[in-house]
Amino acid sequence: MDNTTGLEFLTWDMFDCPNYGGEGSGLKFMERKPVLLLDKFVAETGRNLTINRGYVGKHFADTNGLPSNSSHRVGLAVRVKVLNQKFRMQLVEFLMRNGVRRISFTSKEVYFDCDPLKAPMLEYGFRG
């Protein structure tokens, strides 16, 4: 498997843990569903994405204060940088249309996860 396996527009390293030694962690530990959804979004809209956070390892999560039940720790959550209001609404609408039931956003990011163990949410601000 390589950095583009199963993807048309995105690469797995976009979802790597940002700490030293995190190279390849996106491919190894990210669940496929959130990544494939974003790849489909790019295919439909032609928009470029900046991934602020995908998978995070234990050391990074612990040193950055992520809760032990953070969906980022198991590769089920993504934070996408979105500064444009129209683009943000387009992404949120796409996620809802494709069955994502856990979405949160700010004026700078859209967070979503595909964690089946957590209750649905749609809110301004982050929890995960």
C-alpha positions as CSV (number, residue, x, y, z in Angstrom):
1,M,0.0,0.0,0.0
2,D,1.2,3.5,-0.7
3,N,0.2,7.0,0.2
4,T,-2.7,7.2,-2.2
5,T,-4.1,3.7,-2.0
6,G,-7.9,3.8,-2.4
7,L,-7.9,7.6,-2.7
8,E,-8.5,9.8,-5.8
9,F,-7.5,13.3,-4.6
10,L,-6.2,13.1,-1.0
11,T,-3.2,11.4,0.5
12,W,-3.0,9.4,3.7
13,D,-0.1,11.4,5.1
14,M,-2.5,14.4,5.4
15,F,-4.0,12.5,8.3
16,D,-0.7,11.6,10.0
17,C,0.0,12.3,13.7
18,P,1.9,15.6,13.8
19,N,4.5,14.5,16.3
20,Y,8.0,13.2,15.5
21,G,7.7,9.6,14.3
22,G,4.1,10.0,13.1
23,E,4.9,9.5,9.5
24,G,2.7,6.8,8.0
25,S,0.3,6.8,10.9
26,G,-2.6,8.1,8.8
27,L,-2.3,5.1,6.5
28,K,-1.8,2.7,9.4
29,F,-4.4,4.0,11.9
30,M,-7.0,6.2,10.3
31,E,-10.3,4.5,9.7
32,R,-11.2,4.6,6.1
33,K,-14.7,6.1,6.3
34,P,-13.8,9.7,7.3
35,V,-11.0,9.8,4.8
36,L,-13.0,8.4,1.9
37,L,-15.8,10.9,2.7
38,L,-13.4,13.8,2.4
39,D,-12.0,12.3,-0.8
40,K,-15.5,12.1,-2.2
41,F,-16.1,15.8,-1.1
42,V,-13.1,16.9,-3.1
43,A,-14.2,14.9,-6.1
44,E,-17.7,16.5,-6.0
45,T,-16.6,20.1,-5.3
46,G,-13.1,20.4,-6.6
47,R,-12.1,22.2,-3.4
48,N,-8.7,21.7,-1.8
49,L,-8.6,20.6,1.8
50,T,-6.2,21.4,4.6
51,I,-6.4,18.7,7.3
52,N,-5.6,20.3,10.7
53,R,-5.8,17.0,12.6
54,G,-6.5,13.3,11.8
55,Y,-5.1,10.4,13.7
56,V,-3.2,11.2,16.9
57,G,-1.0,8.8,18.9
58,K,-1.1,8.5,22.7
59,H,2.0,10.7,23.3
60,F,0.6,13.6,21.2
61,A,-2.9,13.2,22.6
62,D,-1.6,13.2,26.2
63,T,0.7,16.1,25.8
64,N,-1.9,18.2,24.1
65,G,-4.7,17.5,26.5
66,L,-7.0,15.4,24.3
67,P,-9.4,13.4,26.4
68,S,-8.9,9.6,26.6
69,N,-12.1,9.0,24.7
70,S,-11.1,11.4,21.8
71,S,-12.1,9.9,18.5
72,H,-8.8,11.2,17.1
73,R,-7.0,8.6,19.1
74,V,-8.7,5.8,17.2
75,G,-8.7,7.5,13.8
76,L,-12.3,8.2,13.6
77,A,-12.2,12.1,13.7
78,V,-10.9,14.8,11.4
79,R,-10.5,18.6,11.8
80,V,-10.6,20.5,8.5
81,K,-9.4,24.0,8.1
82,V,-12.2,26.1,6.6
83,L,-12.0,29.9,6.8
84,N,-14.7,30.6,4.1
85,Q,-18.3,30.6,5.4
86,K,-19.8,29.3,2.2
87,F,-17.2,26.5,2.0
88,R,-17.9,25.7,5.6
89,M,-21.6,25.3,5.0
90,Q,-21.0,23.3,1.9
91,L,-18.8,20.8,3.9
92,V,-21.3,20.6,6.7
93,E,-24.2,20.0,4.3
94,F,-22.1,17.3,2.5
95,L,-21.3,15.5,5.7
96,M,-24.9,15.5,6.8
97,R,-26.1,14.3,3.4
98,N,-23.6,11.4,3.7
99,G,-24.8,10.2,7.1
100,V,-22.3,11.9,9.4
101,R,-24.2,12.6,12.7
102,R,-21.4,14.2,14.7
103,I,-20.3,17.6,13.4
104,S,-19.0,20.7,15.1
105,F,-17.5,23.9,13.7
106,T,-16.0,27.2,14.4
107,S,-15.2,30.1,12.2
108,K,-11.9,28.4,11.3
109,E,-12.5,24.6,11.3
110,V,-15.0,21.9,10.8
111,Y,-14.7,18.8,13.1
112,F,-16.5,15.6,12.4
113,D,-16.2,12.0,13.5
114,C,-17.7,8.7,12.6
115,D,-17.6,7.3,16.1
116,P,-20.6,4.9,16.6
117,L,-20.2,4.9,20.4
118,K,-21.0,8.6,20.7
119,A,-24.3,10.5,20.6
120,P,-25.2,12.6,17.5
121,M,-24.4,16.3,17.7
122,L,-24.4,19.4,15.6
123,E,-22.9,22.4,17.3
124,Y,-20.7,25.5,17.3
125,G,-17.5,24.8,19.2
126,F,-15.5,21.6,19.8
127,R,-15.7,18.8,22.2
128,G,-13.6,16.1,20.6
